[in-house]
Amino acid sequence: MLNGLLPLPVWGYIVLTLVLTHITIVSVTLYLHRHQAHRALDLHPIVSHFFRFWLWLTTGMVTKEWVAIHRKHHAKVETEEDPHSPKIYGIKKVLWEGAELYRAEVPNKETMRVYGHNTPDDWLERNIYSRSSVAGPATMLVINFALFGFAGVAVWAIQMAWIPFFAAGVINGIGHWWGYRNYETEDTSSNIVPFGILIGGEEMHNNHHSFASSAKFSNKPWEFDIGWMYIRMLETIGLAKVKKVASQPAIAPEKSSIDMDTVKAVINHRLHVFSHYARDVVGQVYRDELAKADSYTRDMLKRGKRLLIRDETLMDDHSRSKLQAVLERNNTLETVYYYKQQLRQLWQQKSASHEALMQSLQEWCQQAEATGIKALQDFARNLRAYTQQPTAA
């Protein structure tokens, strides 16, 4: 009995642990996150209930509570009301005590009322899953012990720690503290790594904050979202239906003038626009200026590289001072940075008419082309080709 009904070799317990925790991660990312919180996809009731049942067994989490807290995180990101922001609580607190921050927010009835709508409210939810959340993990413990003995208890302990650490700690903590950014959102979200396997694609947290309602978290060719792979597999056999993915801007090479279609396309894809500006203009000009700079200027440019594309709202006084020193040292970088800021102001004119925005964009492109900076000129010409209309195959 000490070894249970199904004793395994050591490697067998390792594989078992990885499989069980992976199913839990998939349940979180597909069911709780993409399906329930953001409505990015529909799941067949059989699949949906399996995930709900599995999460009750392995975490005891209540769907409404998780969804409400996550939606509030998006609505109040990086503010005092964000339930788990490293900017507010510090990275150490969120990484190691993320589950405690989650539990501290659960009793907030206003959070549940405002953000917990359209979550399961059937007999099972009211009488078992939400009422007896402790019973799920306890049941899992009994099953593990019966099947695998004391080794099963060790597997259970890892199962119980997996989500609190990786979901509540790593994603909410490191995902807002360290990594790379494809899109300059107004929060500190970052992609931890481009290979979303260990935590189901949640590694690409900056991509998610950029396009929260997208069922697919990978946006670049080199990124892999295993959660998206599972969604496509379920979709193939009729057990899931994707409702929305992040759209890519369409380019019509024959377009040479800015019209209303251009304005709408640029505004709707503004994160893509800035991503291309950072890569094709700032990045190219930075490399050109670095290559011909003296040693002192080169060191200064290297220290300020990331600041050239970072949103100003995310900078502290020291960073702003460092950026200003770089811009004062290099007129070309100062020019491309100025045009980046001017472009950003276009879609901050919320009260402006479409006609006014079209005129502003036309003027921006004309002035950018007149700078004589090739990378900026090429970008302005390419911007004219943005379109809402699908291009011919």
RODO-2510 file (C-alpha; in nm, 4 decimals, decimal comma):
residues 393
     n   res          X          Y          Z
     1     m     0,0000     0,0000     0,0000
     2     l     0,2940     0,2313     0,0618
     3     n     0,3698     0,2179    -0,3116
     4     g     0,0031     0,2409    -0,4132
     5     l    -0,1856     0,0428    -0,6738
     6     l     0,0332     0,1653    -0,9615
     7     p     0,3974     0,1872    -0,8483
     8     l     0,6272     0,3561    -1,0997
     9     p     1,0038     0,3952    -1,1474
    10     v     1,1528     0,7335    -1,0591
    11     w     1,1392     0,8577    -1,4181
    12     g     0,7735     0,7505    -1,4291
    13     y     0,6865     0,9793    -1,1384
    14     i     0,8702     1,2650    -1,3095
    15     v     0,6739     1,2136    -1,6304
    16     l     0,3503     1,1769    -1,4336
    17     t     0,4121     1,5031    -1,2509
    18     l     0,4874     1,6892    -1,5731
    19     v     0,1765     1,5518    -1,7438
    20     l    -0,0588     1,6302    -1,4541
    21     t     0,0750     1,9830    -1,4023
    22     h     0,0657     2,0464    -1,7776
    23     i    -0,3033     1,9531    -1,7912
    24     t    -0,3612     2,2052    -1,5135
    25     i    -0,1709     2,4755    -1,7006
    26     v    -0,3719     2,4013    -2,0164
    27     s    -0,6923     2,4233    -1,8141
    28     v    -0,5923     2,7649    -1,6819
    29     t    -0,4855     2,9155    -2,0120
    30     l    -0,7605     2,7694    -2,2340
    31     y    -1,0574     2,7613    -1,9980
    32     l    -1,0045     3,0297    -1,7331
    33     h    -0,8015     3,2770    -1,9347
    34     r    -0,8871     3,2653    -2,3044
    35     h    -1,2392     3,1233    -2,2807
    36     q    -1,3848     3,2638    -1,9595
    37     a    -1,1957     3,5859    -1,8860
    38     h    -1,1549     3,7219    -2,2395
    39     r    -1,4139     3,5279    -2,4428
    40     a    -1,1550     3,4807    -2,7166
    41     l    -1,2889     3,1340    -2,7956
    42     d    -1,5861     2,9105    -2,7271
    43     l    -1,5345     2,5640    -2,5816
    44     h    -1,7668     2,2683    -2,6193
    45     p    -1,9543     2,2083    -2,2896
    46     i    -1,7811     1,8722    -2,2451
    47     v    -1,4336     2,0303    -2,2756
    48     s    -1,5340     2,3301    -2,0663
    49     h    -1,6634     2,1138    -1,7844
    50     f    -1,3628     1,8840    -1,7916
    51     f    -1,1346     2,1841    -1,7397
    52     r    -1,3577     2,3200    -1,4642
    53     f    -1,3629     1,9828    -1,2882
    54     w    -0,9876     1,9364    -1,3263
    55     l    -0,9148     2,2810    -1,1820
    56     w    -1,1408     2,2029    -0,8851
    57     l    -0,9412     1,8851    -0,8245
    58     t    -0,5943     2,0330    -0,8688
    59     t    -0,6268     2,3934    -0,7491
    60     g    -0,9646     2,4473    -0,5834
    61     m    -0,9943     2,7715    -0,7803
    62     v    -1,3416     2,9149    -0,8377
    63     t    -1,3973     3,0310    -1,1960
    64     k    -1,5750     3,3551    -1,1038
    65     e    -1,3032     3,4563    -0,8601
    66     w    -1,0143     3,3918    -1,1001
    67     v    -1,1892     3,5634    -1,3905
    68     a    -1,2906     3,8701    -1,1861
    69     i    -0,9411     3,9228    -1,0464
    70     h    -0,7809     3,8813    -1,3868
    71     r    -1,0224     4,1222    -1,5562
    72     k    -0,9570     4,3751    -1,2820
    73     h    -0,5838     4,3370    -1,3425
    74     h    -0,6338     4,4404    -1,7051
    75     a    -0,8714     4,7235    -1,6174
    76     k    -0,6489     4,8665    -1,3407
    77     v    -0,3067     4,7508    -1,4590
    78     e    -0,0075     4,9065    -1,2813
    79     t    -0,2288     5,1171    -1,0539
    80     e    -0,2970     5,0954    -0,6812
    81     e    -0,6097     4,8926    -0,7634
    82     d    -0,4206     4,6276    -0,9619
    83     p    -0,4508     4,3097    -0,7482
    84     h    -0,0977     4,1892    -0,8243
    85     s     0,1304     4,4489    -0,9813
    86     p     0,5080     4,4239    -0,9199
    87     k     0,5168     4,8011    -0,9711
    88     i     0,2984     4,8414    -0,6612
    89     y     0,3953     4,5420    -0,4465
    90     g     0,7487     4,4709    -0,5685
    91     i     0,8711     4,1726    -0,7702
    92     k     0,9645     3,9640    -0,4656
    93     k     0,6155     3,9937    -0,3171
    94     v     0,4332     3,9017    -0,6388
    95     l     0,6739     3,6224    -0,7364
    96     w     0,6734     3,4412    -0,4039
    97     e     0,3404     3,5504    -0,2565
    98     g     0,1259     3,5905    -0,5674
    99     a    -0,1258     3,3356    -0,4416
   100     e    -0,1662     3,5329    -0,1188
   101     l    -0,2396     3,8495    -0,3181
   102     y    -0,5005     3,6533    -0,5148
   103     r    -0,6659     3,5255    -0,1969
   104     a    -0,6612     3,8752    -0,0456
   105     e    -0,8677     4,0054    -0,3400
   106     v    -1,1256     3,7226    -0,3327
   107     p    -1,3357     3,8675    -0,0443
   108     n    -1,3742     4,1980    -0,2338
   109     k    -1,7432     4,1783    -0,3273
   110     e    -1,7182     4,4819    -0,5528
   111     t    -1,4498     4,3091    -0,7607
   112     m    -1,6704     4,0016    -0,7948
   113     r    -1,9739     4,2119    -0,8883
   114     v    -1,8056     4,4338    -1,1447
   115     y    -1,5701     4,1853    -1,3084
   116     g    -1,7131     3,8395    -1,2391
   117     h    -2,0091     3,8503    -1,4792
   118     n    -2,0988     3,5742    -1,7274
   119     t    -1,9178     3,2985    -1,5424
   120     p    -2,0683     2,9553    -1,4579
   121     d    -2,3597     2,9670    -1,2138
   122     d    -2,5112     2,6197    -1,2469
   123     w    -2,5973     2,3687    -0,9730
   124     l    -2,2477     2,2160    -0,9736
   125     e    -2,0834     2,5548    -0,9390
   126     r    -2,3083     2,6714    -0,6572
   127     n    -2,3179     2,3481    -0,4588
   128     i    -1,9825     2,1803    -0,5218
   129     y    -1,7108     2,3781    -0,6992
   130     s    -1,7465     2,7127    -0,5223
   131     r    -1,8885     2,5836    -0,1929
   132     s    -1,6351     2,3021    -0,1452
   133     s    -1,3161     2,4316    -0,3030
   134     v    -1,1000     2,2524    -0,0442
   135     a    -1,2682     1,9206    -0,1228
   136     g    -1,1188     1,9145    -0,4733
   137     p    -0,7502     1,9096    -0,3738
   138     a    -0,8348     1,6757    -0,0841
   139     t    -0,9932     1,4345    -0,3302
   140     m    -0,6861     1,4599    -0,5518
   141     l    -0,4652     1,3761    -0,2541
   142     v    -0,6645     1,0601    -0,1814
   143     i    -0,6503     0,9539    -0,5471
   144     n    -0,2762     1,0141    -0,5696
   145     f    -0,2071     0,8228    -0,2483
   146     a    -0,4263     0,5298    -0,3519
   147     l    -0,2606     0,5013    -0,6924
   148     f     0,1008     0,5872    -0,6133
   149     g     0,1449     0,5723    -0,2372
   150     f     0,3704     0,8235    -0,0632
   151     a     0,5277     0,9132    -0,3987
   152     g     0,1798     1,0226    -0,5046
   153     v     0,1688     1,2578    -0,2064
   154     a     0,4913     1,4195    -0,3303
   155     v     0,3369     1,4515    -0,6787
   156     w     0,0278     1,6105    -0,5216
   157     a     0,2419     1,8623    -0,3318
   158     i     0,4050     1,9716    -0,6572
   159     q     0,0629     1,9934    -0,8216
   160     m    -0,0604     2,2211    -0,5453
   161     a     0,2435     2,4507    -0,5750
   162     w     0,2553     2,4603    -0,9557
   163     i    -0,0201     2,7121    -1,0301
   164     p     0,0434     2,9411    -0,7284
   165     f     0,4062     2,9743    -0,8339
   166     f     0,3906     2,9752    -1,2148
   167     a     0,0556     3,1473    -1,2725
   168     a     0,0279     3,3764    -0,9707
   169     g     0,4023     3,4310    -0,9321
   170     v     0,5904     3,3954    -1,2596
   171     i     0,3297     3,5280    -1,5040
   172     n     0,2019     3,8117    -1,2861
   173     g     0,5467     3,8859    -1,1467
   174     i     0,8231     3,8230    -1,3993
   175     g     0,5767     3,8905    -1,6828
   176     h     0,5629     4,2538    -1,5626
   177     w     0,9262     4,2860    -1,4626
   178     w     1,1666     4,1171    -1,7056
   179     g     1,1748     3,9975    -2,0671
   180     y     1,1393     4,1346    -2,4179
   181     r     0,8589     4,3472    -2,5600
   182     n     0,7158     4,3253    -2,9105
   183     y     0,4767     4,6125    -2,8441
   184     e     0,5187     4,9288    -2,6394
   185     t     0,2033     4,9043    -2,4293
   186     e     0,1412     5,1561    -2,1527
   187     d     0,2010     4,8861    -1,8911
   188     t     0,5200     4,6941    -1,8105
   189     s     0,4068     4,3592    -1,9541
   190     s     0,6877     4,1560    -2,1107
   191     n     0,7296     3,8301    -2,2970
   192     i     0,9342     3,6062    -2,0704
   193     v     1,0496     3,3723    -2,3493
   194     p     0,9266     3,3162    -2,7073
   195     f     0,8576     2,9456    -2,6513
   196     g     0,5291     2,9105    -2,4650
   197     i     0,5437     2,5479    -2,3520
   198     l     0,6056     2,5329    -1,9766
   199     i     0,3120     2,7582    -1,8876
   200     g     0,0943     2,7033    -2,1907
   201     g     0,1802     3,0123    -2,3953
   202     e     0,1335     3,2520    -2,1040
   203     e     0,5047     3,3223    -2,1373
   204     m     0,4132     3,5768    -2,4082
   205     h     0,2540     3,8197    -2,1647
   206     n     0,3322     4,1405    -2,3556
   207     n     0,1612     3,9975    -2,6633
   208     h    -0,1426     3,9178    -2,4510
   209     h    -0,1653     4,2639    -2,2966
   210     s    -0,1331     4,4137    -2,6437
   211     f    -0,4215     4,2066    -2,7831
   212     a    -0,6117     4,0844    -2,4789
   213     s    -0,9082     3,9423    -2,6698
   214     s    -0,6923     3,7309    -2,9014
   215     a    -0,7060     3,3538    -2,8600
   216     k    -0,3514     3,3289    -2,9940
   217     f    -0,0657     3,4635    -2,7830
   218     s     0,2225     3,4185    -3,0298
   219     n     0,2568     3,7050    -3,2804
   220     k     0,6019     3,6726    -3,4312
   221     p     0,7257     3,3912    -3,6602
   222     w     0,9789     3,2704    -3,4010
   223     e     0,7243     3,2482    -3,1164
   224     f     0,5401     2,9276    -3,0270
   225     d     0,2201     2,9136    -2,8219
   226     i     0,1366     2,5557    -2,7267
   227     g    -0,2012     2,6712    -2,5986
   228     w    -0,2860     2,7880    -2,9507
   229     m    -0,1800     2,4470    -3,0833
   230     y    -0,4282     2,2787    -2,8488
   231     i    -0,7012     2,5222    -2,9517
   232     r    -0,6497     2,4396    -3,3193
   233     m    -0,6564     2,0688    -3,2397
   234     l    -0,9847     2,1069    -3,0496
   235     e    -1,1210     2,3257    -3,3287
   236     t    -1,0389     2,0572    -3,5857
   237     i    -1,2612     1,8026    -3,4086
   238     g    -1,5394     2,0511    -3,3380
   239     l    -1,4724     2,1043    -2,9661
   240     a    -1,3637     2,4695    -2,9848
   241     k    -1,4365     2,7762    -3,1934
   242     v    -1,1983     3,0711    -3,2163
   243     k    -1,3792     3,4043    -3,1911
   244     k    -1,0897     3,6454    -3,2363
   245     v    -0,7166     3,6625    -3,3019
   246     a    -0,4949     3,9682    -3,3317
   247     s    -0,5156     4,1012    -3,6850
   248     q    -0,2130     4,2021    -3,8896
   249     p    -0,2104     4,5282    -4,0868
   250     a    -0,2770     4,4906    -4,4565
   251     i    -0,0395     4,6646    -4,6959
   252     a    -0,1451     4,7747    -5,0441
   253     p     0,1821     4,8574    -5,2284
   254     e    -0,0030     5,0492    -5,4994
   255     k    -0,1386     5,3057    -5,2502
   256     s     0,0563     5,6315    -5,2574
   257     s    -0,1774     5,8728    -5,0800
   258     i    -0,3337     5,8848    -4,7365
   259     d    -0,7114     5,8529    -4,7270
   260     m    -0,9669     5,7712    -4,4591
   261     d    -0,8977     5,4005    -4,5038
   262     t    -0,5319     5,4640    -4,4211
   263     v    -0,6205     5,6566    -4,1061
   264     k    -0,8483     5,3796    -3,9757
   265     a    -0,5903     5,1125    -4,0541
   266     v    -0,3099     5,3026    -3,8797
   267     i    -0,5221     5,3705    -3,5695
   268     n    -0,6545     5,0138    -3,5479
   269     h    -0,3031     4,8750    -3,5825
   270     r    -0,1182     5,1406    -3,3850
   271     l     0,0742     4,8850    -3,1784
   272     h     0,2003     4,7256    -3,4994
   273     v     0,2863     5,0718    -3,6335
   274     f     0,5002     5,1474    -3,3293
   275     s     0,6572     4,8039    -3,3400
   276     h     0,7645     4,8657    -3,7001
   277     y     0,8810     5,2176    -3,6148
   278     a     1,0968     5,0841    -3,3316
   279     r     1,2506     4,8197    -3,5571
   280     d     1,2741     4,9922    -3,8945
   281     v     1,3384     5,3521    -3,7942
   282     v     1,4766     5,3766    -3,4411
   283     g     1,6662     5,0482    -3,4654
   284     q     1,8158     5,1240    -3,8054
   285     v     1,9119     5,4825    -3,7208
   286     y     2,0561     5,3688    -3,3875
   287     r     2,2797     5,1138    -3,5614
   288     d     2,3931     5,3693    -3,8194
   289     e     2,4763     5,6308    -3,5557
   290     l     2,6483     5,3771    -3,3313
   291     a     2,8756     5,2680    -3,6156
   292     k     3,0158     5,6179    -3,6711
   293     a     3,0168     5,7441    -3,3108
   294     d     3,3291     5,8040    -3,1037
   295     s     3,3921     5,5843    -2,8006
   296     y     3,2329     5,8234    -2,5500
   297     t     2,9181     5,8713    -2,7582
   298     r     2,9008     5,4986    -2,8310
   299     d     2,8908     5,4162    -2,4594
   300     m     2,6198     5,6747    -2,4037
   301     l     2,4106     5,5426    -2,6929
   302     k     2,4349     5,1864    -2,5660
   303     r     2,3087     5,2907    -2,2230
   304     g     2,0097     5,4689    -2,3747
   305     k     1,9125     5,2175    -2,6435
   306     r     1,5965     5,0822    -2,4812
   307     l     1,4822     5,4249    -2,3703
   308     l     1,4482     5,5370    -2,7310
   309     i     1,1433     5,3118    -2,7769
   310     r     1,0071     5,2952    -2,4221
   311     d     0,6805     5,4697    -2,3410
   312     e     0,7536     5,7851    -2,1426
   313     t     0,4915     5,6945    -1,8831
   314     l     0,7100     5,3984    -1,7817
   315     m     1,0237     5,6062    -1,7232
   316     d     1,1456     5,7397    -1,3925
   317     d     1,3358     6,0686    -1,3603
   318     h     1,6734     5,8979    -1,3939
   319     s     1,5697     5,7283    -1,7199
   320     r     1,4325     6,0531    -1,8617
   321     s     1,7583     6,2297    -1,7775
   322     k     1,9607     5,9540    -1,9450
   323     l     1,7402     5,9684    -2,2563
   324     q     1,7717     6,3460    -2,2748
   325     a     2,1505     6,3191    -2,2644
   326     v     2,1430     6,0765    -2,5590
   327     l     1,9117     6,2994    -2,7631
   328     e     2,1206     6,6097    -2,6961
   329     r     2,4298     6,4217    -2,8127
   330     n     2,2794     6,3006    -3,1434
   331     n     2,0592     6,5169    -3,3665
   332     t     1,9481     6,2305    -3,5928
   333     l     1,8231     6,0186    -3,3030
   334     e     1,6589     6,3270    -3,1575
   335     t     1,4711     6,3742    -3,4855
   336     v     1,3404     6,0169    -3,5104
   337     y     1,2437     6,0258    -3,1433
   338     y     1,0547     6,3519    -3,2010
   339     y     0,8619     6,2001    -3,4912
   340     k     0,7796     5,8962    -3,2816
   341     q     0,6253     6,1221    -3,0178
   342     q     0,4362     6,3207    -3,2825
   343     l     0,2963     6,0012    -3,4302
   344     r     0,1808     5,8885    -3,0874
   345     q    -0,0064     6,2141    -3,0381
   346     l    -0,2185     6,1472    -3,3468
   347     w    -0,4296     5,8778    -3,1815
   348     q    -0,4346     6,0555    -2,8499
   349     q    -0,6558     6,3192    -3,0157
   350     k    -0,9734     6,1406    -2,9090
   351     s    -1,2018     6,4340    -2,9884
   352     a    -1,0567     6,4984    -3,3348
   353     s    -1,2624     6,4144    -3,6423
   354     h    -1,1457     6,1579    -3,8962
   355     e    -1,0845     6,4396    -4,1411
   356     a    -0,8593     6,6196    -3,8918
   357     l    -0,6706     6,2975    -3,8203
   358     m    -0,6233     6,2368    -4,1922
   359     q    -0,4785     6,5844    -4,2368
   360     s    -0,2472     6,5359    -3,9360
   361     l    -0,1215     6,2030    -4,0730
   362     q    -0,0651     6,3549    -4,4174
   363     e     0,1379     6,6358    -4,2636
   364     w     0,3356     6,3911    -4,0482
   365     c     0,4335     6,1847    -4,3528
   366     q     0,5277     6,4918    -4,5560
   367     q     0,7448     6,6311    -4,2799
   368     a     0,9019     6,2929    -4,2067
   369     e     0,9998     6,2498    -4,5701
   370     a     1,1476     6,6009    -4,5729
   371     t     1,3955     6,5137    -4,2934
   372     g     1,6257     6,3365    -4,5372
   373     i     1,6629     6,0412    -4,2963
   374     k     1,6238     5,7366    -4,5208
   375     a     1,4779     5,5020    -4,2608
   376     l     1,2177     5,7625    -4,1642
   377     q     1,1392     5,8375    -4,5301
   378     d     1,0870     5,4683    -4,6084
   379     f     0,8622     5,4277    -4,3063
   380     a     0,6475     5,7271    -4,4057
   381     r     0,6033     5,5892    -4,7573
   382     n     0,5122     5,2481    -4,6188
   383     l     0,2611     5,4080    -4,3807
   384     r     0,0680     5,5418    -4,6809
   385     a     0,0123     5,1823    -4,7940
   386     y    -0,1753     5,0735    -4,4800
   387     t    -0,5289     4,9651    -4,5568
   388     q    -0,8349     4,8153    -4,3899
   389     q    -0,9193     4,6309    -4,7083
   390     p    -0,7918     4,2747    -4,7678
   391     t    -0,5260     4,2608    -5,0362
   392     a    -0,5523     4,0249    -5,3304
   393     a    -0,3804     3,6905    -5,2887
***
